[in-house]
Amino acid sequence: MPPMKSIPAPAEAGSATAAIRPSFDDLVEMSGVSVAAAAGADMPEAFVALAHRAQSVGWRYEDAEEAIRQLAREKLGAQGAAFD
């Protein structure tokens, strides 16, 4: 299984969402972690770890967490899921 894509630093990416998207997609594909849970209040540990990875390259943790929630909502919307 190939490693997850790296997350570019804030100076190299337009937004946290754009920076995290490739790694988010890899994580969902490789792990089968609940995307619905990531969109809600209790983010799965795998996504918390992803937010910490983003923080380690310069993103604020809160921005990374919100980007992950946004990506989860987008993925759920693309799958036709209803969420609040």
N, C-alpha and C positions, 0 to 999 in steps of 0.2 A: 504494500500500500504506500503510495507516495506521501511525503510530508505535506502538511498544510502550507498554503501560500503565506509568505511573510506579509506583515502589515507595515505599510510605509509610514514614516514620521509625518507629523502635521505639516512641515514645510514642503513635503513632497506630494501631498494629497489635498484635494479641494475640500473635503469634509470627512468627518469620522465615518459616516455611513459608506462613502465611496472607498475609504481606506480599508474598512473591515469586511466589506461585502465578499471578496474572494475567499477569505478565511472562514467567514460564516458559512458560505455555500459548501466549502470543503468539509467543515465540521458536520453540517447536516447530512451530507452525503455519506461520510465515513462512519459516523457514530450512531445515527438513527435517534439522536436526542430529540425530545419533544419541542417542536417549534412553538406549539400552542402555549406551553409553559413559559417559554422565553418572552412571549408577548404579554404575559400576565405579571402579577406581583412577585411571584416566587420563581426567579430565574434559576434554571438548572445549573449545577456546578460546572458543567462543561462550558456554558456561556459566560459564567463568572470568570473562569480561567481565561477565556478569550478576551474579556474586558481587561483583565490584568496584563495580558500580552500586549494589548494596545497601549495600556498605561506605560509599559516598560519601554516603549519607543517614543513616548512624549505626549500621548493623548491624555486628557483628563479622564479619570475613571468614570465620572458621571456622564461625560459625552460619549464614551465608548458604550456604556450600559444603555443609554438612550438610543444610540445607533443600532445596537443589537435588537432592542425592542422594536424599532422601526423596521428593520430587515425582517424580523419574524412576522410583524403585521403584514408587510408586503407579500411575503411568501404565503401566508394564510389567505390573504385576499386573492392571490393568483390561483389558489386551490379552491376558491369558492367558499371558504369558511366564514362564518359570521362571528364577530367578536366585538367587545366593547372596550 
